[in-house]
Amino acid sequence: MDLFSLFVLLLSCRIQAVGARMKVSPQTLTILRGEEARFTCSTSNNHWTVMVWLLNGTAVLTISKTSGVLPSVNPNVTAEEVSLERSWVFILKNTERHNQGQVTCDLQGIDRRTASLFVQEKGSVEVLGDDKLVFKGQSVQFECQAAGWYPQPTLQWRVYDKKVSQGEYNISSEESGKSLFTVTSNLSVTAVKSTSVDCLASVSALATPLKSTVHLRVVAEVVQEEDDCTVPLAVTASLSGLLLLLLLCICTVLWYRQRRQAKTSPQEARRFGQSVSGRGSVAGEAGGKVNLGYSSEGPTDAVYNNVIMETGSQMDSVSFYKVPDVVSSSSLSLHNESQARVCLSEESSKNVRRITTV
């Protein structure tokens, strides 16, 4: 009886020693759907003949020590030998959600070791809405949605280049029929300065979180201090604008007056020519001659020189009648002389502009 117990003890110790020389690494592997899973089975026992890899209890690949990898019905599995380490690497390509579970390396007749495979799924993340333009101090609401993840993703906000504490925003989650999660979060931000607002979603298999960004633009980011010159500058700019507007109005008025005078001068010239032409006609009817040396009582500006030249050309075309010489006769009676004096006195009492004739 004692010999039998000793034999069992020695056999168990041998089995433990053999098993200790066999291992599968890594013990736990987490990857994203579609990526490649690699497990290494190594042993120091050279007496094995067949290595079988099992996925969730089902044999998917067989390796012979002498022949190598045997053909498999699953095209997504294969193996590579690492001769220096006396090990084989099991490779599972294009992993799917149903591949998640136990991966086992079985050395036929010697021992077996098992590792765990976790397959996660990467979805999308988006901050709903466009960029926002607000006034300083105003409260702004942002909403982020991460859809199509497995397992439930971790959602994180980042504002002003700092992570927002989880107590400052809420998170709600729902699961779809394909065991995919959609997470929604709302964040309230007080506008202090222009910044970018980031929403990050991640799972453990994702090396870099997915990020969605919108921009917060703040209007009137002016901090007034005692020595701040912003207000004087604003007042100066306003006064400068008013002075510029006043100067523009003055220039417009001067230009309008100058243009109006330029239009008025030709009209006065035409009226002056008509008056001179009227004088010539009067002289013609009286039978006298026009005194070309006569100048009117009006202004003698250089503006009227051209008008006078035009008037002279009009006068050349007027025919004048000579006044017959006055014949003095001693036979005139005193009665006629008295009548002439009366006529002269009456004419002298009238304020009539006369045309000198010779």
Salt bridges, closest charged atoms under 4 A:
GLU36 OE1 - ARG38 NH1 3.14
GLU80 OE1 - ARG38 NH2 3.20
GLU96 OE1 - ARG33 NH1 3.81
ASP106 OD2 - ARG112 NH2 2.97
ASP111 OD2 - ARG113 NH1 2.72
GLU121 OE2 - ARG33 NE 3.14
GLU121 OE1 - ARG97 NH1 3.54
ASP198 OD2 - ARG158 NE 3.35
GLU297 OE1 - ARG353 NH2 3.56
GLU337 OE1 - ARG341 NH2 3.90
GLU347 OE1 - ARG354 NH2 3.71
